Amino acid sequence: RRRGRAMLPDGWRKVPLEHIADVRTGLAKGKQSTPDAVSLPYLRVANVQDGHLDLREVKLIEVEPHQIARYSLQSGDILMTEGGDFDKLGRGAVWEAQIDPCLHQNHVFAVRAMPNIVDPGYLSALAASEYGRSYFLSCAKRSTNLASINSSQLKAFPVVLPPLSEQRGISRILAAWSRAIDATEQLLENRQSQWHALLAATLRLPSANGMGAGDNGGYPESVQPGIPNLPATPAGWRRVSLGRHLTEVRRPAALNQGDTYRLVTVRRSRGGVQLRETLTGLEIKTPTQFYVRTGDFLISKRQIVHGACGIVPAELDSAIVSNEYAVLNSDGQIDLRFLRYLSESRYFQQTCFHSSIGVHVEKMIFKTERWLKWPFNIPPLPDQRRIVEVLDTARREMELIAAQIERLRQEKAALMSDLLTGKRRVRLTAAETAP
């Protein structure tokens, strides 16, 4: 390795992006157009997300004929947004002319690399690496939880540049990892579709999945406000109100100022019960608290319209909650694990919505006693347990695939770091190293 401040491998150099690529700003949406204007597809920030292109909804823009060549994308262009989440800033997606012609708006940069100097795949990977992210965050203008960069900052990006043959080798390796991740993500997506079909079949109710904001009166996707409509009771099942078998329990916690307590919360969209924070009795501002036990069914009275409910896991036994949570137990005729899966049905969510009062969805308060009066179709207890076993198995399969995706991402990130810094080198054939 060559000694010096940059510590680059022999044959590598560092150059500003503008020396090896053309940074092209996009087309601003005009207020008026002439009779000669034509409508063409164009990419917005929404189409360029986290290093990937989402072309499911590509809009049209009016453009003058003389502007088409200037703002048209070419295969190999690297698309980067001028702003985004801190963790995703700098991640570029390589355009492969899926739509031709296609333009890009003024909030999306198109970086057109010089083909005899830099490989687009390599440059995109470098921008998305920790090296690239650190640079973009160091010069980003921040607003709330978003960051933005301008064209001058992008042009000044110091590109670490190996020989072109090595760039291509690095690009091929990382592309192979990306394909493996994409394939595994597609597998997970297929499993999730099968999961929702299985959920609907076993519960005899449509799942809450798949209803977009445009389908439910403008409410967020996690809110199900429709009129509850319970199907006919299957043979062997009972139609009962949950209040016949569920009871709200209260275990008052007498707080001592010097003792520490674990406070839990429930994530939206049935994301589970989790630890929120650990505080001393003196630090807890709401003095009225209640203990929860392993297996309790917990409902957030302010967030249940977003699906905030779940079962208390063993590791959070004896944690505490305020009276803004409903803690439910069963008389033994309803398995609370079955109830947890029942909560993923649309009907369950609709009954929660209609059991809440308030003028705004974010300020609605759940009324437990009202909700417990709604009728549900409940199978015999042995059937409930078999349903839980089937759904548990299917969920574990999805969790294993999700864990595999995370491992692949971590391994790719570590490999990327090594390859882009020269810590690990790509083995090239004689033909690849020839001038």
Residue, then its C-alpha position, 0 to 999 in steps of 0.5 A: r500500500r502507498r503510504g500517505r494520508a489517503m492510504l489508498p492501494d497502489g493504482w487507486r486514486k481519489v477524484p471529485l465526481e464532476h471530473i469523471a461524471d456529468v451531474r445532471t439536474g432534472l426538469a422542474k414542473g412548469k406551470q404552463s406549456t405551449p401547444d407543442a409540448v408533449s407528455l412523457p413519463y418522468l421519475r420523481v423522488a417517490n420512484v427512487q427509494d433506498g437504492h431501488l427503483d419503484l416504477r409501479e406509478v410513473k407520472l407524466i409531465e408536459v415537456e417542450p420538444h427542445q428539452i427532451a434530449r436534455y432531461s432524458l435518461q440513458s442506461g447507466d445513469i445513476l439516479m440520486t435524490e437531493g434529499g431523504d432519510f439520514d440513513k438512506l442519503g446517497r443511495g443511488a439506483v442505476w437506470e437500465a432504460q426500463i421506460d424509454p424515453c423517460l425524464h427525471q424531475n428537478h429533485v432527482f439527480a442523474v449522474r452520467a459516468m464517463p464509461n471509459i473511466v468509471d463503472p456505474g455499478y461501482l459508483s452507485a455502490l460507493a455512494a451507498s457505502e458508509y464512506g459515501r453516506s458519511y460524506f453526504l451527511s457531512c455536507a447535508k442541510r438538515s430539516t427535521n428528520l430529513a437531509s438534502i444536498n445540492s448539485s455542487q456538493l454532489k459534484a464535489f463527492p471525492v470518488v475513490l477510484p480503482p482501475l476500471s477492471e477492478q471497479r467492474g469486478i467489484s460491481r459484479i460481486l456486489a450485484a450478485w449479492s444484491r440479486a441474492i437479497d432481492a430473490t430472498e425478499q421476493l420469497l418473503e413477499n410470497r410467504q407473506s401473501q400465503w400467510h394472509a391467505l392462511l390467516a383468512a382461511t383459519l379465522r374465517l375472516p378477511s385479514a386486515n392486510g391489503m386495504g390501502a389508504g385510498d380504500n378506507g376514506g383517507y384514513p391511514e392504512s393501519v386504521q380500519p374504519g368500515i362497518p363491522n360485518l361478521p360472516a355466518t357462524p361456521a359449523g361447530w363454532r359459537r357466536v359470542s360477545l368477547g365479554r362472556h370470556l374476557t375480563e379487564v384486570r387491574r393490578p395496582a402498583a404502589l410506586n416507591q420513589g427509589d425503586t426502578y420499574r419497567l414501563v412497556t408499550v404496544r407497537r402499532s399494526r400488531g407489532g407486539v409488546q415491548l419495553r419502552e423505558t426503565l424509570t425510578g418511581l420518582e421519575i414516573k410522571t403518571p402515578t397510577q400504574f398497573y402490573v402486567r403478567t406473562g400472557d396478558f392481552l394488552i390494548s393501547k386505548r389511544q393506538i388500538v385504531h392503528g392495531a396496537c395490541g399484543i401479548v405480554p412476553a415472559e421477559l416483561d412479566s411484572a412490568i407496568v402500564s398506565n390506565e391508558y392500556a386495557v389488560l385482558n385475561s380469559d376465563g379459559q374458553i378463549d386462548l389469548r394467542f388465538l385472540r392475538y391472531l384474531s386481531e389481525s382480521r379486518y373485522f377485529q380492527q373495525t370493532c376497535f374503531h367503532s368502540s373508540i370515541g373522538v373527533h380525530v383518529e389520533k385522539m380517539i379513546f378506546k372504550t373497553e366495555r363497549w368493545l367487549k359487547w361485539p359478537f365474534n365467531i369463536p371455535p372450540l378451544p382445541d380448534q383454537r389451539r390447532i389454529v395457533e399452532v398452524l399460524d405459529t409455524a407459518r410465522r416462524e418460517m417468515e421470521l427465518i426468511a427475514a433473519q436470512i435477509e438481514r444476515l445477507r445485508q450485513e454480510k454484503a455491507a461488510l464485504m462492500s466496505d472491504l472491497l471499496t477500501g481495498k482491504r480485500r481485492v478482486r481477483l482478475t484474469a489476465a484479460e481483465t487486467a490488460p490495458 
